Amino acid sequence: MVGGGWLLAVSAPLLAATGTSLTAGLSEQLSLYFTGAASQGCWAAATVLCALLLAARRTAYDRLETM
């Protein structure tokens, strides 16, 4: 589901654009998601969230092993 969303977010504007080469359009579209302070902050927040979810998952499985 997330992969499909990313595919649409990157490829839909790329396919709709005319007059640019595929690689130039792809690099321009990807730069919207990977550059800038707001993007970097969101990536950092997503990283912290993933780490917290992994830690919570780990403790849940550790608790099951003691039963």
FENHU-V784114 format. One record per helix or strand of 3 or more residues. SS is the DSSP state (alpha for helix, beta for strand). FROM is the first residue (numbers start at 1). TO is the last residue. If there is no record, write none. Layout:
# FENHU-V784114
SS_FROM_TO ; SS_FROM_TO
This chain:
# FENHU-V784114
alpha_2_16 ; alpha_22_34 ; alpha_37_65
